[in-house]
Amino acid sequence: MISQRIKLARKKAGLSLRGLADALDGKVSAQAIGKYERDEMTPSSGVLIALSKTLGVSLSYLMDTQGIELTGVDFRAKANTSARDRANVETEVIEWIERYLQIERVLELNSAEWEIPVQKLHEIQAIAEAEALADLVRDQWQLGRDPIPNMTELLEEKGLKVLIKELPSKVSGFTCLVKRGVNQTELPVVVVNRQFSLERRRMTLAHELAHRIIDPSALSEKEEEKAANHFAGAFLMPREHLEQEVGKHRNRLGYKEIMDLKRLYRVSGAALLVRLRDIGIISDALLIYSFQTVAKNWRTEEPEPLESSECRGEREKPRRFERICYRALAEGFISLAKAAELLRCPLQDVEAGLKGPQ
């Protein structure tokens, strides 16, 4: 609804009702804006255009032509995020998903088809049961037990919408559902923080996948988070494969071996060590010793990162939306200008992407 979109965009901009009225140079009063947000009055087209420019959102976003709403948004770090932070993220996700759904409709693609690996939310009674659930998902998706080369590509292939964007520094990512009008299936979306390393983004994607399939009713909030972490470690580093590479029990580990394993599974050094402890390959004592010596700073500074800080977010980034935009453009279903609008890219860049080097 227009009322909800105006309120969310105002929060994103960090403006009070009075502040927004002042920013609009008196075009409308704070009282009128309050009525818009309470759905007691509908803004004119001129006011909508002014609101769009002042709040930095598209006109189509304010008009809410698709009836899109985010549900189940949970940053799992609410104490460290402001209302403005959350509104900023929600606004950008809504704008992005609206563009995504536009191009899927053009190509007559079914947005609702995500290949859920379990028939219903999987209830687990204990954190350790997440291990078997990770194996079950791999079996259902026929992944075997080999390392996963690209987590983002895998989730997009299975029908999840994945977005990498700047999030508040304390938030690694979150999952939510997109509600689309009456009698339409809700769409799952996973958002991960561009500020974080590739290693951490991969773990976040697996963690958020867990939240899409675990029934947490038998767990506390803290236990649910631990179960999702355990699932992520088991999904990215299957026990069978790890035991083949490392052995079933180790008394010592060398730095070079850890780095090779980190690159093999594309995970952080710290996550690898914790996983080895969780499945009994190394002891609690060896884990503690490692974090006191060779891995002393690994929780805050990634050793030999897979992606440089200058290229943060460029590896394993979502590509499906861009790909289907260029598909529609190549087939003549949309114009260059429309493709540039959807992709948020300069017209000449989109043309170069279509025609290639000249």
C-alpha positions as CSV (number, residue, x, y, z in Angstrom):
1,M,0.0,0.0,0.0
2,I,1.1,3.6,-0.7
3,S,0.7,4.5,3.0
4,Q,3.2,1.8,4.1
5,R,5.7,2.7,1.3
6,I,5.7,6.4,2.3
7,K,6.3,5.5,5.9
8,L,9.1,3.1,5.2
9,A,10.9,5.5,2.8
10,R,10.6,8.3,5.3
11,K,12.2,6.1,8.0
12,K,14.9,5.2,5.5
13,A,15.6,8.9,5.0
14,G,15.7,9.4,8.8
15,L,13.1,12.1,8.7
16,S,10.3,12.9,11.1
17,L,6.9,13.9,9.7
18,R,7.9,17.6,10.3
19,G,11.3,17.0,8.8
20,L,9.8,15.6,5.6
21,A,7.3,18.4,5.3
22,D,10.2,20.9,5.6
23,A,12.2,19.0,3.0
24,L,9.2,19.3,0.7
25,D,9.4,23.1,1.0
26,G,5.9,23.3,2.4
27,K,4.3,21.5,-0.5
28,V,2.3,19.4,2.0
29,S,2.0,19.7,5.8
30,A,3.2,17.2,8.4
31,Q,-0.4,16.5,9.2
32,A,-1.2,15.6,5.6
33,I,1.8,13.2,5.5
34,G,0.6,11.6,8.7
35,K,-2.8,11.0,7.0
36,Y,-1.0,9.5,3.9
37,E,0.8,7.1,6.2
38,R,-2.4,6.1,8.1
39,D,-4.2,5.6,4.8
40,E,-6.7,8.3,5.6
41,M,-5.8,10.3,2.5
42,T,-4.2,9.6,-0.9
43,P,-1.5,11.9,-2.2
44,S,-1.9,13.5,-5.6
45,S,0.4,12.6,-8.5
46,G,2.3,15.9,-8.0
47,V,2.9,15.1,-4.3
48,L,3.9,11.5,-5.1
49,I,6.5,12.8,-7.6
50,A,7.8,15.3,-5.0
51,L,8.0,12.5,-2.3
52,S,9.8,10.3,-4.7
53,K,12.5,12.9,-5.4
54,T,12.8,14.0,-1.7
55,L,13.0,10.5,-0.3
56,G,15.3,9.1,-3.0
57,V,13.0,6.2,-4.1
58,S,11.3,5.4,-7.4
59,L,7.8,6.5,-8.2
60,S,6.8,2.9,-8.9
61,Y,8.1,1.9,-5.4
62,L,5.7,4.5,-3.8
63,M,2.8,3.6,-6.0
64,D,3.2,-0.1,-5.0
65,T,1.8,-1.4,-8.3
66,Q,2.7,-5.1,-7.5
67,G,1.4,-5.2,-3.9
68,I,4.7,-6.5,-2.6
69,E,5.4,-6.7,1.1
70,L,8.3,-8.2,3.1
71,T,7.3,-10.6,5.9
72,G,9.4,-12.4,8.5
73,V,12.3,-9.9,8.3
74,D,14.7,-10.9,11.1
75,F,18.1,-9.3,11.4
76,R,18.8,-11.4,14.5
77,A,20.8,-8.5,15.7
78,K,18.0,-6.0,16.4
79,A,19.7,-4.5,19.4
80,N,22.5,-3.2,17.1
81,T,20.3,-1.9,14.2
82,S,18.3,1.3,14.2
83,A,14.8,1.7,12.7
84,R,16.5,3.8,9.9
85,D,18.9,0.9,9.2
86,R,16.1,-1.6,8.9
87,A,13.9,0.7,6.8
88,N,16.8,1.4,4.4
89,V,17.4,-2.3,3.9
90,E,13.7,-3.2,3.5
91,T,13.2,-0.4,1.0
92,E,16.1,-1.5,-1.2
93,V,15.0,-5.1,-1.0
94,I,11.5,-4.2,-2.1
95,E,12.7,-2.1,-5.0
96,W,15.1,-4.8,-6.1
97,I,12.5,-7.6,-5.9
98,E,10.0,-5.5,-7.8
99,R,12.5,-5.1,-10.7
100,Y,13.3,-8.9,-10.5
101,L,9.6,-9.8,-10.7
102,Q,9.0,-7.4,-13.6
103,I,11.6,-9.2,-15.8
104,E,10.4,-12.6,-14.7
105,R,6.9,-11.7,-15.9
106,V,8.2,-10.5,-19.2
107,L,9.9,-13.9,-19.8
108,E,6.9,-15.8,-18.2
109,L,9.2,-17.4,-15.6
110,N,7.6,-18.9,-12.5
111,S,9.0,-16.8,-9.6
112,A,7.5,-19.2,-7.0
113,E,9.4,-22.3,-7.9
114,W,12.1,-22.8,-5.4
115,E,13.2,-26.3,-5.0
116,I,12.6,-26.8,-1.3
117,P,14.6,-29.9,-0.2
118,V,12.1,-31.0,2.5
119,Q,8.4,-31.5,2.3
120,K,7.7,-29.2,5.4
121,L,9.8,-27.4,7.9
122,H,12.1,-29.9,9.5
123,E,11.7,-30.1,13.3
124,I,14.8,-30.8,15.2
125,Q,15.0,-31.5,18.9
126,A,18.8,-30.9,19.4
127,I,21.5,-28.8,17.7
128,A,23.4,-32.0,16.7
129,E,20.5,-33.1,14.5
130,A,21.4,-30.3,12.1
131,E,24.2,-32.5,10.9
132,A,21.8,-35.1,9.5
133,L,19.6,-32.4,8.0
134,A,22.6,-31.0,6.1
135,D,23.2,-34.4,4.6
136,L,19.5,-34.8,3.8
137,V,19.5,-31.5,1.8
138,R,22.7,-32.5,-0.1
139,D,21.0,-35.9,-0.9
140,Q,17.8,-34.2,-2.1
141,W,19.7,-31.8,-4.3
142,Q,22.0,-34.6,-5.5
143,L,25.1,-32.7,-4.5
144,G,27.1,-35.7,-3.2
145,R,29.7,-34.8,-0.6
146,D,32.1,-32.7,-2.6
147,P,32.8,-29.1,-1.7
148,I,30.4,-26.5,-3.1
149,P,32.2,-24.2,-5.6
150,N,29.6,-21.4,-5.6
151,M,27.0,-21.1,-2.9
152,T,25.2,-18.2,-4.5
153,E,24.9,-19.9,-7.8
154,L,23.6,-23.1,-6.1
155,L,20.8,-21.2,-4.2
156,E,19.8,-19.2,-7.3
157,E,19.7,-22.4,-9.3
158,K,17.3,-23.8,-6.6
159,G,15.0,-20.8,-6.9
160,L,16.0,-18.7,-4.0
161,K,16.4,-14.9,-4.6
162,V,19.9,-13.8,-3.4
163,L,20.9,-10.2,-2.9
164,I,24.3,-8.9,-1.8
165,K,24.2,-5.4,-0.4
166,E,25.6,-3.1,2.3
167,L,24.0,-4.0,5.7
168,P,24.7,-2.6,9.1
169,S,28.1,-3.7,10.3
170,K,26.7,-6.1,13.0
171,V,24.4,-7.9,10.5
172,S,25.9,-10.7,8.4
173,G,22.6,-11.4,6.6
174,F,19.0,-12.3,6.9
175,T,16.2,-14.2,5.2
176,C,12.7,-13.0,4.6
177,L,9.6,-13.8,2.5
178,V,8.1,-11.6,-0.2
179,K,4.3,-11.4,0.0
180,R,2.7,-10.7,-3.4
181,G,-1.0,-9.9,-3.3
182,V,-3.9,-12.4,-2.8
183,N,-3.5,-16.1,-3.5
184,Q,0.1,-15.9,-4.6
185,T,2.9,-18.0,-3.1
186,E,5.4,-16.1,-0.9
187,L,8.9,-15.9,-2.3
188,P,12.0,-16.6,-0.2
189,V,14.8,-14.0,-0.3
190,V,18.3,-14.2,1.3
191,V,20.3,-11.0,1.8
192,V,24.0,-11.0,2.8
193,N,26.3,-8.3,3.8
194,R,28.7,-7.0,1.1
195,Q,31.1,-5.7,3.8
196,F,31.9,-9.2,4.9
197,S,34.5,-11.6,3.3
198,L,33.6,-14.2,0.7
199,E,34.3,-16.9,3.3
200,R,31.8,-15.4,5.7
201,R,29.2,-14.7,3.0
202,R,29.2,-18.3,2.0
203,M,28.7,-19.4,5.6
204,T,25.9,-16.8,5.9
205,L,24.1,-18.2,2.8
206,A,24.2,-21.7,4.3
207,H,23.1,-20.4,7.7
208,E,20.1,-18.6,6.1
209,L,19.2,-21.7,4.1
210,A,18.9,-23.5,7.4
211,H,16.4,-20.9,8.6
212,R,14.3,-21.6,5.6
213,I,14.0,-25.3,6.4
214,I,14.3,-25.7,10.2
215,D,11.2,-25.7,12.3
216,P,12.5,-23.9,15.5
217,S,9.5,-24.6,17.7
218,A,11.4,-27.1,19.9
219,L,14.4,-24.8,20.2
220,S,15.2,-21.6,22.0
221,E,16.3,-18.6,19.9
222,K,19.9,-19.2,20.9
223,E,19.7,-22.9,20.1
224,E,18.1,-22.1,16.7
225,E,21.1,-20.0,15.9
226,K,23.5,-22.7,17.0
227,A,21.6,-25.3,14.9
228,A,21.8,-23.0,11.9
229,N,25.5,-22.6,12.4
230,H,26.0,-26.3,12.8
231,F,24.0,-26.9,9.6
232,A,26.1,-24.4,7.7
233,G,29.3,-26.0,8.7
234,A,28.0,-29.5,7.9
235,F,26.6,-28.4,4.5
236,L,29.8,-26.7,3.4
237,M,32.2,-29.2,5.0
238,P,30.6,-32.7,5.0
239,R,32.0,-35.0,7.6
240,E,32.9,-37.8,5.1
241,H,34.9,-35.5,2.9
242,L,36.7,-33.9,5.7
243,E,37.7,-37.2,7.3
244,Q,39.1,-38.3,3.9
245,E,41.1,-35.1,3.6
246,V,42.3,-34.7,7.2
247,G,41.9,-38.1,8.9
248,K,39.5,-39.1,11.7
249,H,41.7,-37.9,14.5
250,R,44.5,-35.3,14.6
251,N,46.8,-34.2,17.4
252,R,48.3,-31.3,15.5
253,L,47.6,-29.2,12.4
254,G,50.0,-27.2,10.4
255,Y,49.3,-23.7,9.0
256,K,49.8,-24.7,5.3
257,E,47.5,-27.6,5.6
258,I,44.8,-25.4,7.2
259,M,45.1,-22.9,4.4
260,D,44.8,-25.6,1.7
261,L,41.7,-26.9,3.4
262,K,40.3,-23.4,3.7
263,R,40.7,-22.9,0.0
264,L,39.3,-26.4,-0.8
265,Y,36.0,-25.7,1.1
266,R,36.0,-21.9,0.6
267,V,35.4,-21.2,4.2
268,S,37.1,-19.1,6.9
269,G,40.1,-20.6,8.8
270,A,38.2,-20.1,12.1
271,A,35.1,-21.9,10.8
272,L,37.2,-24.8,9.5
273,L,38.8,-25.3,13.0
274,V,35.5,-25.2,14.7
275,R,34.0,-27.7,12.3
276,L,37.0,-30.1,12.9
277,R,36.3,-29.8,16.6
278,D,32.5,-30.3,16.2
279,I,33.0,-33.7,14.5
280,G,35.7,-34.9,16.8
281,I,38.8,-34.7,14.5
282,I,40.5,-32.3,16.9
283,S,39.9,-31.9,20.6
284,D,38.5,-28.8,22.5
285,A,42.0,-28.4,23.9
286,L,43.6,-28.3,20.4
287,L,41.0,-25.8,19.2
288,I,41.7,-23.5,22.2
289,Y,45.5,-23.9,21.6
290,S,45.1,-23.0,17.9
291,F,43.1,-19.8,18.7
292,Q,45.8,-18.9,21.2
293,T,48.7,-19.4,18.7
294,V,48.5,-19.8,14.9
295,A,44.8,-18.7,14.7
296,K,45.1,-16.0,17.3
297,N,43.6,-13.2,15.1
298,W,41.5,-15.3,12.8
299,R,38.1,-14.3,14.3
300,T,38.7,-10.7,13.3
301,E,41.2,-10.9,10.4
302,E,40.9,-13.6,7.8
303,P,44.2,-15.3,6.9
304,E,45.0,-15.5,3.1
305,P,41.5,-14.3,2.1
306,L,39.8,-15.7,-1.0
307,E,38.8,-12.2,-2.1
308,S,40.7,-8.9,-1.7
309,S,39.1,-6.0,0.1
310,E,39.2,-4.0,-3.1
311,C,37.1,-6.6,-4.8
312,R,34.7,-7.3,-1.9
313,G,31.4,-8.7,-3.2
314,E,32.6,-9.4,-6.7
315,R,33.2,-13.2,-6.3
316,E,30.2,-15.5,-6.2
317,K,27.9,-12.6,-6.6
318,P,24.2,-13.2,-7.8
319,R,24.0,-13.2,-11.6
320,R,20.6,-14.6,-12.4
321,F,18.8,-11.2,-12.4
322,E,21.3,-9.6,-14.7
323,R,21.3,-12.7,-17.0
324,I,17.6,-12.8,-17.5
325,C,17.6,-9.0,-18.1
326,Y,20.1,-9.4,-20.9
327,R,18.0,-12.4,-22.2
328,A,14.9,-10.2,-22.5
329,L,16.9,-7.5,-24.1
330,A,18.5,-9.8,-26.7
331,E,15.1,-11.2,-27.6
332,G,13.7,-7.7,-28.0
333,F,11.2,-8.0,-25.2
334,I,12.5,-4.9,-23.5
335,S,14.4,-1.8,-24.8
336,L,17.9,-0.7,-23.9
337,A,16.4,2.1,-21.8
338,K,14.2,-0.4,-19.8
339,A,17.2,-2.8,-19.3
340,A,19.2,0.1,-18.0
341,E,16.4,1.1,-15.6
342,L,16.0,-2.5,-14.3
343,L,19.8,-3.1,-14.0
344,R,20.5,0.4,-12.6
345,C,23.3,0.8,-15.0
346,P,24.3,3.5,-17.5
347,L,22.8,3.0,-21.0
348,Q,26.2,2.7,-22.6
349,D,27.3,0.0,-20.2
350,V,24.1,-2.1,-20.9
351,E,24.6,-1.6,-24.7
352,A,28.2,-2.8,-24.3
353,G,27.0,-5.8,-22.3
354,L,24.7,-6.7,-25.2
355,K,27.0,-6.1,-28.1
356,G,30.4,-6.9,-26.6
357,P,33.7,-5.1,-27.4
358,Q,33.5,-3.0,-30.5
